[in-house]
Every structure is written in C-alpha cells, then in structure tokens.
Amino acid sequence: MSLWRITVRTVAASITLTLAGAAWANEIKGKVSVQGIKSAENIAIYVDTIADKKFDVPKEHVVIDQRKMAFIPHVVTVQQGTTVDFLNSDPVGHNVYWPSVSGNKKLSHNLGTWPKGEKKPFQFNDLGSVPLLCNVHPEMSGYVVVVPTPYFAVTDKDGNFEIKNIPAGKYTLKTWSEDGKPTMQAVDVSGATATVELTVKK
C-alpha cells in the first residue's frame, strides 16, 4: 500500500474521531435561583427519561462518607442502578437507613450498624429521593437522588451547575431540592453549550 493511501486513511480516521468526540462534547451550564429557600446549594439537576434510550448500569461505585457526624456529601445524585458504598470514618458506630423513597414507605431499608473503617454497598434501582438517616445519631441526615440518565449535576454554593458530555438533542431538565418544589424546563442542546436559568421555590 502506498504512503499516500496510508496518510489519507489516517487523516480520514482522525477526522471521524474528532467529529464523534464533538458530538458528545456538548454541555448544559446554568444557575439556579431560589425563592423562600435558605440556599441554592445541593440542588440536584438532571435530564429526565429519554424516549427509546437505555443506559448501561454504572460499573464505578459512588462513596458516601460518614465523617464528623455527617453524611458527606450531603446530597449525592446517581444514575439508576448505581451502587453506593457507605463508609464510616468516625470512631463510633453508625447506622444507615431510609424510611422511604420519594415517600414510598414500601421501599424503606436499613443497612444496619458498622464500625470505623468499614463500608457497606447498596445498589439503588428505584428512582426518586432517598432520605438518609442514622438511628444512632438523629442529627445526621443526607440524600441520594436516583435519576434515570447519566446526565446530572449538583449545584455549588452559588447555585451554579454544569452537565458535561451530553449528545445534541431536546430534553427535559428537572430539579430536586431538600426544601423546594420540583421544577422542570425544556432545554435544546444543539450547540456546544446550552445555558439555562432555573428558579426553585419553597
């Protein structure tokens, strides 16, 4: 095969890979404002179910630590099917349980109590918000928000968020917050970056 043909094929393959990467390089960036809520931090933002689209179960585990008598992070958003490892970094025993999933008490669960340095895994297959509690330390609380797609984020202290690596398309963006009402908004990801502004109310 001639050097010219090899070069042409190499260039063509490079262009194909570049275009394929660009198709997945889109992102949604935005800011959440709040009304009647103490903070714009720790609000879950996610793309709702996409018709005729299924996603593989994530292989990587997410870790929630129990440290200094707190669940860290306070709010964790995960794709449906994700396994969360609950780690105890405190010198005392901690218990993890949730009384419901989005108010459904039939989905309650208790992982038991375990000492420092150990962790227990749990695969979250039910969509919704999971309020985490410890029956040993009632001051502890946290949340796992289980969503249907891998396109999600949690706001920072100023309400900013960014969802990366999302293919072009039209989607429904939803929010969940500890103190506010759920919201939804249509978003068109047709360019490299879609910018949105959301308001979460009490």
Helices and strands as residue ranges (DSSP letters): H 3-23, E 27-35, E 44-47, E 62-66, E 71-72, E 75-79, E 83-88, E 94-98, G 105-107, E 109-114, E 119-123, E 128-133, E 141-147, E 152-154, E 160-163, E 169-176, E 183-189, E 193-201
